[in-house]
Amino acid sequence: MTKYLRRKIMKFFVYAVIVFMAYIIQTTPGLFDFYGIKPILVLPACICIAVYEGEFAGGLFGFFFGIFCDSGSETVFGFNALLFLLFCVAAGLATIYIFRRSTMNIMLLCLAAVFLRSALEYFFGFILYGYEELSPFFYTEIAPQIVFTSVFAFPFCLLFRWLHKKFEPETTKE
């Protein structure tokens, strides 16, 4: 096994441990609970992996940790896995072909992904079934969750940028 391959395996193992810890924190009752609103920590972490490691690695992390989120959420099984896969692949491709890899762009990608995920959950979970008087629910539950989740994009961005630079071999550093 070459030194490069060992570094790559160690890097993705550390990434998986961090995202798994984010999942544990996300699903622990009472932890990071702000007036009954809990952030979705796994999605910004997977988006950051997609930005720094590319669309393939980000898509794999998004899919597998989306399955974890499906097991702990009230949505249809596969909803988060499919959305996380699509968002991570899109974020990885966007940073390769469209955006620079800056902190602000990563935070905007995370905000867009969290907003789309929450809007789709709101539509398929409530509006589609014809519930009435849903605008207070959106403004008191969904919108604060989007903001609260987007706050965690910044520390994840810094952490994954540092880890990417730390594990990158000297000959291929940017």
Secondary structure by P-SEA (a helix, b strand, c coil): ccaaaaaaaaaaaaaaaaaaaaaaaaaccccccccccccaaaaaaaaaaaaaccaaaaaaaaaaaaaaaaaccccccaaaaaaaaaaaaaaaaaaaccccccaaaaaaaaaaaaaaaaaaaaaacccccccccaaaaaaccaaaaaaaaaaaaaaaaaaaaaaaaaaccccccc
